[in-house]
Amino acid sequence: MDNKGLPIMTVSGIRGKVGETLSEEFVSRLAFIQTRLAGGGKIVTGRDTRPSGPALTRAAARGIFAAGGVPVDIGIAPTPTVCVAVPALGASGGLIITASHNPLPYNGYKMVHRSGRLFRGDECEEVYSAFRAGDYPKNSEFVKYGGEPFESVDVSSVHIDRILSCVDVSLIRSRNIRIAVDSINGAAGAVFPKLLSALSVRWEGVNNKLDGDFVHNPEPRPEHLGDLRRLLSGGGFWGGFAFDPDADRLATMGEAGQEVSEEMTLALALQNILAKKAGNVATNLSSSMVIDDVAAGYGVAVIRTKIGEAHVVEGMRANRCIAGGEGNGGVIYPAVCMARDGLTGLAVILEEMAKTGKKLYELAMDWPIYYIVKEKIPCADTDTAVLIDRLSKAFADEKMDMTDGLKIIRDYGWVHLRASNTEPIIRCYAEARSMEQAKGLADMVLTYRVA
């Protein structure tokens, strides 16, 4: 890595620009440490479709071999598919070469526990601490190995079977559903066609090659999905669905191309899941108030956690939640796996459409409309902790939650300011009953910051 610095290393895994902060040597070192801490054994590797993925996967295999482990590669695979594969193959752990929604030239590294969940914050920190201490061999030790895995397997069917066991397959098949799909030429394309075939759901799509050509911003938000909108405008669909590159997030779009906030993915999934079995749910502090509306309809509680999938999973485990997720399109349904899973989200929303006979925009309009503003602020020269402290004092009379950054809560909405886990930015999210109110809340803290 020399003097080029390190990638971002947080509870959400590792993200860095390939050739700048992320290198093959770095990946070998991390894989070595992770394998050694896992006690050797099988380590499952998977990746999204980024061009740098094959080389970084081979680098990970070299690190696994050097630590006495056995790399088992499942190739291009969604993050949740890797999470399902680890316990299914009796592995000691797993890793995914992906930067999730980050654009090129970013890539990254996520670590999977032997149970099939992603690493908790303390588990990530154990690996990071060993890395910072230089607790790994010289690069000459890694290059002894060619980087080819011990074996290559396809476990997508295991993931699909798990999903199918949680929905009414016959009902979905009977509805003659037709949808549009955009997987941004990412890993979802390796699995979703098989899933939809099993459900007898017809589909047409845009950007569904496995070549890693991210033709639009890979974050699946409405403003980035023009290709999908144009396809839907042709008519005859029940709705549109868009994945991020590693398919742990899913966004929806109305049947005629109407905008639907990514915040609705979790709400629509929970609507289906809670109708089968009521139970508490968990989500993070920045997820929409519509989650509270859905939960209230079933008389269950919403557990709010720090941002980051691992925090939500821990909140779910601690409170025995039936399901959970994040407002960015991440659905966590433990009956399938304890990780955000866009493919599970797709299946349960399809089941809800089949059950109600409603197309996607109709389903979304059953719930109150909230307006959300999502801003990103570069923070290279900003001490986020100092900024949060200043704001907490400036707004001391407000109702606040400082579990993760600063969230100011009013009766009509909220604004949340915090450092990102995945990019060198500060995120400012605000939500309210009108766009004017949401913008006002965001401007309230952003204007103070500028001042």
C-alpha positions as a Markdown table, in Angstrom:
| # | Residue | x | y | z |
|---|---|---|---|---|
| 1 | Met | 0.0 | 0.0 | 0.0 |
| 2 | Asp | 3.0 | 2.2 | 0.5 |
| 3 | Asn | 2.0 | 5.8 | 1.1 |
| 4 | Lys | -1.2 | 5.8 | -0.8 |
| 5 | Gly | -3.3 | 5.3 | 2.3 |
| 6 | Leu | -5.8 | 2.7 | 3.4 |
| 7 | Pro | -9.3 | 2.0 | 2.2 |
| 8 | Ile | -12.4 | 2.8 | 4.3 |
| 9 | Met | -12.6 | 0.0 | 7.0 |
| 10 | Thr | -15.8 | 0.0 | 9.0 |
| 11 | Val | -18.6 | -2.2 | 10.3 |
| 12 | Ser | -19.9 | -2.2 | 6.7 |
| 13 | Gly | -16.7 | -3.9 | 5.5 |
| 14 | Ile | -13.9 | -2.4 | 3.3 |
| 15 | Arg | -14.3 | 0.0 | 0.4 |
| 16 | Gly | -11.4 | 1.4 | -1.6 |
| 17 | Lys | -10.4 | 2.5 | -5.1 |
| 18 | Val | -8.5 | -0.3 | -6.9 |
| 19 | Gly | -4.9 | 0.7 | -7.5 |
| 20 | Glu | -5.0 | 3.5 | -5.0 |
| 21 | Thr | -6.2 | 2.3 | -1.6 |
| 22 | Leu | -7.2 | -1.2 | -2.5 |
| 23 | Ser | -4.6 | -3.7 | -3.8 |
| 24 | Glu | -4.2 | -7.5 | -4.3 |
| 25 | Glu | -1.6 | -7.5 | -1.5 |
| 26 | Phe | -4.1 | -5.8 | 0.9 |
| 27 | Val | -6.8 | -8.4 | 0.1 |
| 28 | Ser | -4.3 | -11.3 | 0.6 |
| 29 | Arg | -3.4 | -9.9 | 4.0 |
| 30 | Leu | -7.0 | -9.5 | 5.1 |
| 31 | Ala | -8.0 | -13.0 | 3.9 |
| 32 | Phe | -5.0 | -14.5 | 5.7 |
| 33 | Ile | -6.0 | -12.8 | 9.0 |
| 34 | Gln | -9.7 | -13.7 | 8.6 |
| 35 | Thr | -8.9 | -17.4 | 7.8 |
| 36 | Arg | -6.4 | -17.7 | 10.7 |
| 37 | Leu | -8.9 | -16.2 | 13.2 |
| 38 | Ala | -11.6 | -18.6 | 11.8 |
| 39 | Gly | -9.3 | -21.6 | 12.6 |
| 40 | Gly | -8.7 | -22.5 | 8.9 |
| 41 | Gly | -11.1 | -24.8 | 7.1 |
| 42 | Lys | -13.2 | -23.9 | 4.1 |
| 43 | Ile | -13.6 | -20.2 | 3.3 |
| 44 | Val | -16.3 | -19.4 | 0.7 |
| 45 | Thr | -15.4 | -16.7 | -1.8 |
| 46 | Gly | -17.8 | -14.8 | -4.0 |
| 47 | Arg | -17.8 | -11.5 | -6.0 |
| 48 | Asp | -19.9 | -9.1 | -7.9 |
| 49 | Thr | -19.2 | -8.3 | -11.5 |
| 50 | Arg | -16.6 | -5.5 | -11.3 |
| 51 | Pro | -13.6 | -6.0 | -13.7 |
| 52 | Ser | -11.2 | -6.0 | -10.7 |
| 53 | Gly | -13.1 | -8.9 | -9.1 |
| 54 | Pro | -11.3 | -11.9 | -10.5 |
| 55 | Ala | -7.9 | -10.7 | -9.6 |
| 56 | Leu | -8.9 | -9.7 | -6.1 |
| 57 | Thr | -10.7 | -13.1 | -5.6 |
| 58 | Arg | -7.4 | -14.9 | -6.6 |
| 59 | Ala | -5.6 | -12.6 | -4.1 |
| 60 | Ala | -8.0 | -13.6 | -1.4 |
| 61 | Ala | -7.4 | -17.3 | -2.3 |
| 62 | Arg | -3.7 | -16.8 | -1.8 |
| 63 | Gly | -4.2 | -15.4 | 1.6 |
| 64 | Ile | -6.6 | -18.2 | 2.5 |
| 65 | Phe | -4.1 | -20.9 | 1.4 |
| 66 | Ala | -1.2 | -19.1 | 3.3 |
| 67 | Ala | -3.3 | -19.4 | 6.5 |
| 68 | Gly | -3.9 | -23.1 | 6.0 |
| 69 | Gly | -7.4 | -22.7 | 4.8 |
| 70 | Val | -9.3 | -24.0 | 1.7 |
| 71 | Pro | -10.8 | -21.4 | -0.6 |
| 72 | Val | -14.1 | -22.6 | -2.2 |
| 73 | Asp | -15.2 | -20.2 | -4.9 |
| 74 | Ile | -18.9 | -19.7 | -5.9 |
| 75 | Gly | -18.0 | -17.1 | -8.6 |
| 76 | Ile | -20.3 | -14.2 | -9.4 |
| 77 | Ala | -22.8 | -14.3 | -6.6 |
| 78 | Pro | -25.0 | -11.8 | -4.6 |
| 79 | Thr | -23.9 | -11.1 | -1.1 |
| 80 | Pro | -26.9 | -12.9 | 0.4 |
| 81 | Thr | -26.1 | -16.0 | -1.7 |
| 82 | Val | -22.6 | -16.1 | -0.2 |
| 83 | Cys | -24.1 | -15.8 | 3.2 |
| 84 | Val | -26.4 | -18.7 | 2.6 |
| 85 | Ala | -23.5 | -20.7 | 1.1 |
| 86 | Val | -21.2 | -20.5 | 4.1 |
| 87 | Pro | -23.3 | -22.6 | 6.5 |
| 88 | Ala | -24.7 | -24.8 | 3.7 |
| 89 | Leu | -21.1 | -25.8 | 2.7 |
| 90 | Gly | -20.0 | -26.2 | 6.3 |
| 91 | Ala | -17.4 | -23.5 | 5.9 |
| 92 | Ser | -15.6 | -21.6 | 8.6 |
| 93 | Gly | -16.4 | -18.3 | 7.0 |
| 94 | Gly | -16.7 | -16.5 | 3.8 |
| 95 | Leu | -15.8 | -13.3 | 2.0 |
| 96 | Ile | -17.3 | -11.2 | -0.8 |
| 97 | Ile | -15.3 | -9.1 | -3.1 |
| 98 | Thr | -17.7 | -6.2 | -3.6 |
| 99 | Ala | -18.1 | -2.5 | -3.0 |
| 100 | Ser | -21.9 | -2.9 | -3.0 |
| 101 | His | -23.4 | 0.4 | -4.3 |
| 102 | Asn | -20.1 | 2.3 | -4.6 |
| 103 | Pro | -19.2 | 3.2 | -8.2 |
| 104 | Leu | -16.2 | 2.1 | -10.2 |
| 105 | Pro | -13.2 | 2.1 | -9.7 |
| 106 | Tyr | -14.2 | 1.1 | -6.1 |
| 107 | Asn | -14.1 | -2.5 | -4.9 |
| 108 | Gly | -14.3 | -3.9 | -1.4 |
| 109 | Tyr | -14.3 | -6.8 | 0.9 |
| 110 | Lys | -17.1 | -8.1 | 3.2 |
| 111 | Met | -16.6 | -10.8 | 5.8 |
| 112 | Val | -19.1 | -13.6 | 6.5 |
| 113 | His | -19.4 | -15.4 | 9.9 |
| 114 | Arg | -19.7 | -19.2 | 9.9 |
| 115 | Ser | -23.3 | -18.8 | 10.8 |
| 116 | Gly | -24.1 | -17.0 | 7.6 |
| 117 | Arg | -24.3 | -13.4 | 8.8 |
| 118 | Leu | -21.9 | -10.6 | 8.1 |
| 119 | Phe | -19.3 | -9.8 | 10.7 |
| 120 | Arg | -20.3 | -7.6 | 13.7 |
| 121 | Gly | -18.4 | -4.5 | 14.4 |
| 122 | Asp | -16.2 | -6.1 | 17.1 |
| 123 | Glu | -15.4 | -9.0 | 14.7 |
| 124 | Cys | -14.4 | -6.5 | 12.0 |
| 125 | Glu | -12.2 | -4.6 | 14.4 |
| 126 | Glu | -10.4 | -7.8 | 15.5 |
| 127 | Val | -9.4 | -8.3 | 11.8 |
| 128 | Tyr | -8.5 | -4.7 | 11.3 |
| 129 | Ser | -6.5 | -4.5 | 14.5 |
| 130 | Ala | -4.4 | -7.5 | 13.4 |
| 131 | Phe | -3.9 | -5.9 | 10.0 |
| 132 | Arg | -2.7 | -2.6 | 11.6 |
| 133 | Ala | -0.4 | -4.6 | 13.8 |
| 134 | Gly | 1.2 | -6.2 | 10.7 |
| 135 | Asp | 0.1 | -9.7 | 11.9 |
| 136 | Tyr | 0.5 | -11.3 | 8.5 |
| 137 | Pro | 3.4 | -12.8 | 6.4 |
| 138 | Lys | 5.5 | -11.0 | 3.8 |
| 139 | Asn | 4.0 | -10.9 | 0.3 |
| 140 | Ser | 6.6 | -13.5 | -0.9 |
| 141 | Glu | 4.6 | -16.0 | 1.2 |
| 142 | Phe | 1.4 | -15.2 | -0.7 |
| 143 | Val | 2.9 | -15.4 | -4.2 |
| 144 | Lys | 3.8 | -19.0 | -3.6 |
| 145 | Tyr | 0.2 | -19.8 | -4.3 |
| 146 | Gly | -1.4 | -19.5 | -7.7 |
| 147 | Gly | -4.7 | -18.2 | -6.4 |
| 148 | Glu | -6.9 | -20.8 | -7.9 |
| 149 | Pro | -9.5 | -22.1 | -5.4 |
| 150 | Phe | -9.6 | -25.6 | -4.2 |
| 151 | Glu | -13.0 | -26.1 | -5.8 |
| 152 | Ser | -15.6 | -24.0 | -7.6 |
| 153 | Val | -19.3 | -24.7 | -6.9 |
| 154 | Asp | -22.7 | -23.2 | -7.8 |
| 155 | Val | -24.9 | -22.8 | -4.7 |
| 156 | Ser | -27.5 | -20.4 | -6.2 |
| 157 | Ser | -30.1 | -23.2 | -6.1 |
| 158 | Val | -29.7 | -23.5 | -2.3 |
| 159 | His | -30.5 | -19.8 | -1.9 |
| 160 | Ile | -33.4 | -20.0 | -4.3 |
| 161 | Asp | -34.9 | -23.1 | -2.6 |
| 162 | Arg | -34.7 | -21.2 | 0.8 |
| 163 | Ile | -36.6 | -18.3 | -0.7 |
| 164 | Leu | -39.2 | -20.5 | -2.3 |
| 165 | Ser | -39.9 | -22.2 | 1.0 |
| 166 | Cys | -41.0 | -18.9 | 2.5 |
| 167 | Val | -43.5 | -17.8 | -0.2 |
| 168 | Asp | -46.7 | -19.3 | -1.7 |
| 169 | Val | -45.2 | -20.5 | -5.0 |
| 170 | Ser | -48.5 | -21.8 | -6.4 |
| 171 | Leu | -50.3 | -18.5 | -5.7 |
| 172 | Ile | -47.5 | -16.5 | -7.5 |
| 173 | Arg | -47.5 | -18.8 | -10.4 |
| 174 | Ser | -51.3 | -18.5 | -10.8 |
| 175 | Arg | -51.2 | -14.7 | -11.3 |
| 176 | Asn | -49.5 | -14.4 | -14.6 |
| 177 | Ile | -47.2 | -11.6 | -13.3 |
| 178 | Arg | -44.9 | -9.7 | -15.6 |
| 179 | Ile | -42.2 | -7.4 | -14.3 |
| 180 | Ala | -39.3 | -5.3 | -15.4 |
| 181 | Val | -35.8 | -5.8 | -13.9 |
| 182 | Asp | -32.6 | -3.7 | -13.8 |
| 183 | Ser | -29.6 | -5.4 | -12.1 |
| 184 | Ile | -27.1 | -2.8 | -13.3 |
| 185 | Asn | -25.1 | -5.7 | -14.9 |
| 186 | Gly | -24.3 | -6.9 | -11.4 |
| 187 | Ala | -24.4 | -10.1 | -9.4 |
| 188 | Ala | -28.2 | -10.3 | -9.2 |
| 189 | Gly | -28.2 | -11.4 | -12.8 |
| 190 | Ala | -26.6 | -14.7 | -11.8 |
| 191 | Val | -29.6 | -15.6 | -9.7 |
| 192 | Phe | -32.8 | -13.7 | -10.3 |
| 193 | Pro | -33.7 | -15.2 | -13.7 |
| 194 | Lys | -33.7 | -18.7 | -12.0 |
| 195 | Leu | -35.8 | -17.4 | -9.2 |
| 196 | Leu | -38.4 | -15.8 | -11.5 |
| 197 | Ser | -38.5 | -18.9 | -13.6 |
| 198 | Ala | -39.2 | -21.0 | -10.5 |
| 199 | Leu | -42.1 | -18.6 | -9.7 |
| 200 | Ser | -43.4 | -18.6 | -13.3 |
| 201 | Val | -43.0 | -14.8 | -13.3 |
| 202 | Arg | -42.4 | -13.3 | -16.8 |
| 203 | Trp | -39.8 | -10.6 | -17.0 |
| 204 | Glu | -38.1 | -8.2 | -19.3 |
| 205 | Gly | -35.1 | -6.2 | -18.4 |
| 206 | Val | -32.4 | -3.6 | -19.0 |
| 207 | Asn | -28.7 | -3.9 | -17.9 |
| 208 | Asn | -28.8 | -7.5 | -16.9 |
| 209 | Lys | -25.5 | -8.8 | -18.3 |
| 210 | Leu | -22.8 | -10.0 | -15.9 |
| 211 | Asp | -20.1 | -7.7 | -17.3 |
| 212 | Gly | -19.8 | -5.1 | -14.5 |
| 213 | Asp | -20.7 | -2.2 | -16.9 |
| 214 | Phe | -22.4 | 0.1 | -14.5 |
| 215 | Val | -24.3 | 2.2 | -17.0 |
| 216 | His | -25.8 | 4.4 | -14.4 |
| 217 | Asn | -25.1 | 5.3 | -10.8 |
| 218 | Pro | -25.1 | 1.9 | -9.0 |
| 219 | Glu | -27.1 | 3.1 | -6.0 |
| 220 | Pro | -30.7 | 1.9 | -6.8 |
| 221 | Arg | -32.6 | 5.2 | -6.3 |
| 222 | Pro | -35.4 | 6.5 | -8.6 |
| 223 | Glu | -33.3 | 9.3 | -10.1 |
| 224 | His | -30.8 | 6.7 | -11.4 |
| 225 | Leu | -33.3 | 4.3 | -13.1 |
| 226 | Gly | -34.3 | 6.1 | -16.3 |
| 227 | Asp | -33.8 | 2.9 | -18.4 |
| 228 | Leu | -36.1 | 1.0 | -16.2 |
| 229 | Arg | -38.7 | 3.8 | -16.3 |
| 230 | Arg | -38.6 | 3.9 | -20.1 |
| 231 | Leu | -39.2 | 0.1 | -20.3 |
| 232 | Leu | -42.1 | 0.3 | -17.9 |
| 233 | Ser | -43.7 | 3.1 | -19.8 |
| 234 | Gly | -44.5 | 0.6 | -22.6 |
| 235 | Gly | -47.2 | -0.9 | -20.4 |
| 236 | Gly | -48.3 | -4.4 | -19.4 |
| 237 | Phe | -46.1 | -4.8 | -16.3 |
| 238 | Trp | -47.0 | -5.2 | -12.6 |
| 239 | Gly | -44.0 | -3.2 | -11.5 |
| 240 | Gly | -40.3 | -2.7 | -11.8 |
| 241 | Phe | -37.4 | -3.9 | -9.6 |
| 242 | Ala | -33.7 | -2.7 | -9.5 |
| 243 | Phe | -30.8 | -4.2 | -7.7 |
| 244 | Asp | -27.4 | -2.7 | -6.6 |
| 245 | Pro | -24.2 | -4.5 | -7.8 |
| 246 | Asp | -24.1 | -7.2 | -5.1 |
| 247 | Ala | -27.9 | -7.5 | -4.8 |
| 248 | Asp | -28.2 | -6.9 | -1.1 |
| 249 | Arg | -30.5 | -3.9 | -1.9 |
| 250 | Leu | -33.6 | -3.8 | -4.0 |
| 251 | Ala | -35.6 | -0.7 | -5.2 |
| 252 | Thr | -39.1 | -0.7 | -6.7 |
| 253 | Met | -40.8 | 1.3 | -9.4 |
| 254 | Gly | -44.5 | 1.6 | -10.3 |
| 255 | Glu | -46.1 | -0.4 | -13.0 |
| 256 | Ala | -46.1 | 2.5 | -15.4 |
| 257 | Gly | -42.7 | 3.9 | -14.3 |
| 258 | Gln | -44.0 | 5.9 | -11.4 |
| 259 | Glu | -41.4 | 6.9 | -8.8 |
| 260 | Val | -41.4 | 4.8 | -5.7 |
| 261 | Ser | -38.9 | 5.6 | -2.9 |
| 262 | Glu | -36.4 | 2.9 | -2.1 |
| 263 | Glu | -37.7 | 3.3 | 1.5 |
| 264 | Met | -40.8 | 1.4 | 0.4 |
| 265 | Thr | -39.0 | -1.8 | -0.3 |
| 266 | Leu | -38.8 | -2.8 | 3.4 |
| 267 | Ala | -42.3 | -1.5 | 4.1 |
| 268 | Leu | -43.8 | -3.7 | 1.3 |
| 269 | Ala | -41.8 | -6.7 | 2.4 |
| 270 | Leu | -42.8 | -6.3 | 6.0 |
| 271 | Gln | -46.5 | -5.9 | 5.0 |
| 272 | Asn | -46.2 | -9.4 | 3.6 |
| 273 | Ile | -44.1 | -11.0 | 6.3 |
| 274 | Leu | -46.0 | -9.6 | 9.3 |
| 275 | Ala | -49.3 | -10.7 | 7.9 |
| 276 | Lys | -48.1 | -14.3 | 8.1 |
| 277 | Lys | -46.6 | -14.0 | 11.6 |
| 278 | Ala | -46.6 | -10.8 | 13.7 |
| 279 | Gly | -43.4 | -9.9 | 15.6 |
| 280 | Asn | -41.2 | -7.0 | 16.4 |
| 281 | Val | -39.0 | -5.6 | 13.6 |
| 282 | Ala | -35.7 | -3.7 | 13.5 |
| 283 | Thr | -34.4 | -1.0 | 11.3 |
| 284 | Asn | -31.9 | 1.8 | 11.5 |
| 285 | Leu | -32.3 | 5.4 | 12.6 |
| 286 | Ser | -32.5 | 6.8 | 9.1 |
| 287 | Ser | -35.2 | 4.5 | 7.8 |
| 288 | Ser | -38.6 | 6.0 | 6.9 |
| 289 | Met | -41.5 | 6.6 | 9.3 |
| 290 | Val | -43.6 | 4.4 | 7.1 |
| 291 | Ile | -42.0 | 1.4 | 8.8 |
| 292 | Asp | -43.6 | 2.6 | 12.0 |
| 293 | Asp | -47.0 | 2.8 | 10.2 |
| 294 | Val | -46.6 | -0.8 | 8.9 |
| 295 | Ala | -45.6 | -2.1 | 12.3 |
| 296 | Ala | -48.5 | -0.3 | 14.0 |
| 297 | Gly | -50.9 | -2.0 | 11.7 |
| 298 | Tyr | -49.8 | -5.3 | 13.2 |
| 299 | Gly | -49.4 | -4.1 | 16.8 |
| 300 | Val | -45.7 | -4.7 | 16.9 |
| 301 | Ala | -42.7 | -2.6 | 17.9 |
| 302 | Val | -40.0 | -1.1 | 15.8 |
| 303 | Ile | -36.4 | -1.4 | 17.2 |
| 304 | Arg | -34.2 | 1.5 | 15.9 |
| 305 | Thr | -30.5 | 0.8 | 15.7 |
| 306 | Lys | -27.3 | 2.5 | 14.5 |
| 307 | Ile | -26.7 | 2.6 | 10.7 |
| 308 | Gly | -25.2 | -0.5 | 9.2 |
| 309 | Glu | -26.5 | -3.9 | 8.5 |
| 310 | Ala | -24.5 | -5.5 | 11.3 |
| 311 | His | -26.2 | -3.2 | 13.8 |
| 312 | Val | -29.6 | -4.0 | 12.5 |
| 313 | Val | -28.9 | -7.7 | 12.6 |
| 314 | Glu | -27.7 | -7.4 | 16.2 |
| 315 | Gly | -30.9 | -5.5 | 17.1 |
| 316 | Met | -32.9 | -8.2 | 15.5 |
| 317 | Arg | -31.1 | -10.9 | 17.4 |
| 318 | Ala | -31.3 | -9.1 | 20.7 |
| 319 | Asn | -35.0 | -8.4 | 20.4 |
| 320 | Arg | -36.0 | -11.7 | 18.6 |
| 321 | Cys | -37.4 | -9.8 | 15.6 |
| 322 | Ile | -39.3 | -11.6 | 12.9 |
| 323 | Ala | -37.7 | -9.4 | 10.2 |
| 324 | Gly | -35.9 | -6.2 | 9.7 |
| 325 | Gly | -33.8 | -4.2 | 7.3 |
| 326 | Glu | -32.8 | -0.8 | 6.2 |
| 327 | Gly | -34.6 | 2.0 | 4.3 |
| 328 | Asn | -32.1 | 1.8 | 1.4 |
| 329 | Gly | -33.8 | -1.2 | 0.0 |
| 330 | Gly | -32.3 | -3.8 | 2.4 |
| 331 | Val | -34.7 | -6.6 | 3.6 |
| 332 | Ile | -33.5 | -9.0 | 6.2 |
| 333 | Tyr | -35.7 | -12.1 | 6.6 |
| 334 | Pro | -34.0 | -14.7 | 9.0 |
| 335 | Ala | -36.2 | -17.5 | 7.6 |
| 336 | Val | -33.9 | -17.2 | 4.5 |
| 337 | Cys | -30.7 | -15.6 | 5.8 |
| 338 | Met | -29.5 | -13.1 | 8.4 |
| 339 | Ala | -28.3 | -10.6 | 5.8 |
| 340 | Arg | -29.9 | -8.0 | 3.5 |
| 341 | Asp | -31.3 | -9.8 | 0.6 |
| 342 | Gly | -32.7 | -8.2 | -2.5 |
| 343 | Leu | -33.8 | -11.5 | -3.9 |
| 344 | Thr | -35.9 | -12.3 | -0.9 |
| 345 | Gly | -37.3 | -8.8 | -1.0 |
| 346 | Leu | -38.3 | -9.4 | -4.6 |
| 347 | Ala | -40.0 | -12.7 | -3.8 |
| 348 | Val | -42.0 | -11.5 | -0.8 |
| 349 | Ile | -43.2 | -8.4 | -2.7 |
| 350 | Leu | -44.3 | -10.6 | -5.6 |
| 351 | Glu | -46.2 | -12.7 | -3.1 |
| 352 | Glu | -47.9 | -9.6 | -1.7 |
| 353 | Met | -48.8 | -8.5 | -5.3 |
| 354 | Ala | -50.2 | -12.0 | -6.0 |
| 355 | Lys | -52.2 | -12.1 | -2.7 |
| 356 | Thr | -53.8 | -8.7 | -3.2 |
| 357 | Gly | -54.0 | -8.6 | -7.0 |
| 358 | Lys | -52.5 | -5.1 | -6.8 |
| 359 | Lys | -49.7 | -3.8 | -8.9 |
| 360 | Leu | -46.7 | -2.2 | -7.3 |
| 361 | Tyr | -47.7 | 1.4 | -7.4 |
| 362 | Glu | -51.1 | 0.5 | -6.0 |
| 363 | Leu | -49.5 | -1.4 | -3.1 |
| 364 | Ala | -47.2 | 1.6 | -2.3 |
| 365 | Met | -50.1 | 4.0 | -2.3 |
| 366 | Asp | -51.8 | 2.1 | 0.4 |
| 367 | Trp | -49.4 | 3.7 | 2.9 |
| 368 | Pro | -48.9 | 7.4 | 3.9 |
| 369 | Ile | -46.6 | 9.4 | 1.6 |
| 370 | Tyr | -43.5 | 10.9 | 3.3 |
| 371 | Tyr | -41.0 | 13.1 | 1.6 |
| 372 | Ile | -37.3 | 12.4 | 2.2 |
| 373 | Val | -34.2 | 14.4 | 1.4 |
| 374 | Lys | -30.8 | 12.6 | 1.2 |
| 375 | Glu | -27.8 | 14.8 | 1.0 |
| 376 | Lys | -24.1 | 13.9 | 0.8 |
| 377 | Ile | -21.4 | 16.3 | 2.2 |
| 378 | Pro | -17.7 | 15.8 | 1.4 |
| 379 | Cys | -15.9 | 15.6 | 4.8 |
| 380 | Ala | -12.2 | 15.3 | 4.0 |
| 381 | Asp | -11.4 | 18.3 | 6.1 |
| 382 | Thr | -14.2 | 18.0 | 8.6 |
| 383 | Asp | -14.1 | 16.5 | 12.0 |
| 384 | Thr | -17.5 | 14.9 | 12.1 |
| 385 | Ala | -17.4 | 14.3 | 15.9 |
| 386 | Val | -16.7 | 18.0 | 16.5 |
| 387 | Leu | -19.5 | 19.0 | 14.1 |
| 388 | Ile | -22.0 | 16.7 | 15.8 |
| 389 | Asp | -21.0 | 18.1 | 19.2 |
| 390 | Arg | -21.5 | 21.6 | 18.0 |
| 391 | Leu | -24.9 | 20.8 | 16.6 |
| 392 | Ser | -26.1 | 19.0 | 19.7 |
| 393 | Lys | -25.4 | 22.0 | 21.7 |
| 394 | Ala | -27.0 | 24.4 | 19.2 |
| 395 | Phe | -30.2 | 22.3 | 19.1 |
| 396 | Ala | -30.1 | 21.3 | 22.8 |
| 397 | Asp | -33.8 | 22.2 | 23.2 |
| 398 | Glu | -34.9 | 19.7 | 20.5 |
| 399 | Lys | -35.8 | 16.1 | 21.0 |
| 400 | Met | -32.6 | 14.2 | 19.9 |
| 401 | Asp | -31.3 | 10.7 | 19.5 |
| 402 | Met | -27.5 | 10.5 | 19.5 |
| 403 | Thr | -27.1 | 6.8 | 19.1 |
| 404 | Asp | -25.4 | 7.3 | 15.8 |
| 405 | Gly | -24.5 | 10.9 | 14.9 |
| 406 | Leu | -27.3 | 13.3 | 15.6 |
| 407 | Lys | -31.0 | 12.8 | 14.9 |
| 408 | Ile | -33.4 | 15.7 | 15.7 |
| 409 | Ile | -37.0 | 14.5 | 15.9 |
| 410 | Arg | -40.1 | 16.6 | 15.6 |
| 411 | Asp | -43.8 | 15.6 | 15.5 |
| 412 | Tyr | -43.9 | 16.0 | 11.7 |
| 413 | Gly | -40.5 | 14.6 | 10.8 |
| 414 | Trp | -36.8 | 14.2 | 11.5 |
| 415 | Val | -33.3 | 15.0 | 10.3 |
| 416 | His | -30.3 | 12.8 | 10.8 |
| 417 | Leu | -26.6 | 13.7 | 10.4 |
| 418 | Arg | -23.8 | 11.2 | 10.6 |
| 419 | Ala | -20.5 | 10.0 | 9.0 |
| 420 | Ser | -20.9 | 7.4 | 6.3 |
| 421 | Asn | -19.7 | 3.9 | 6.8 |
| 422 | Thr | -18.8 | 3.4 | 3.2 |
| 423 | Glu | -17.7 | 6.7 | 1.7 |
| 424 | Pro | -15.6 | 9.8 | 2.9 |
| 425 | Ile | -18.8 | 11.8 | 3.3 |
| 426 | Ile | -21.3 | 13.0 | 5.9 |
| 427 | Arg | -24.8 | 11.9 | 5.2 |
| 428 | Cys | -27.7 | 14.2 | 6.0 |
| 429 | Tyr | -31.2 | 12.6 | 5.7 |
| 430 | Ala | -34.4 | 14.4 | 6.5 |
| 431 | Glu | -38.0 | 13.1 | 6.3 |
| 432 | Ala | -41.3 | 14.9 | 6.8 |
| 433 | Arg | -45.0 | 15.0 | 5.7 |
| 434 | Ser | -44.2 | 17.5 | 3.0 |
| 435 | Met | -41.1 | 18.1 | 0.8 |
| 436 | Glu | -41.0 | 21.7 | 2.1 |
| 437 | Gln | -40.8 | 20.4 | 5.7 |
| 438 | Ala | -38.1 | 17.9 | 4.8 |
| 439 | Lys | -36.0 | 20.4 | 3.0 |
| 440 | Gly | -36.4 | 22.8 | 5.9 |
| 441 | Leu | -35.1 | 20.2 | 8.3 |
| 442 | Ala | -32.1 | 19.4 | 6.1 |
| 443 | Asp | -31.3 | 23.1 | 5.6 |
| 444 | Met | -31.6 | 23.7 | 9.3 |
| 445 | Val | -28.5 | 21.6 | 10.0 |
| 446 | Leu | -26.7 | 22.2 | 6.7 |
| 447 | Thr | -26.9 | 25.9 | 7.0 |
| 448 | Tyr | -25.6 | 25.8 | 10.6 |
| 449 | Arg | -22.7 | 23.7 | 9.4 |
| 450 | Val | -21.8 | 26.2 | 6.7 |
| 451 | Ala | -22.1 | 29.0 | 9.2 |
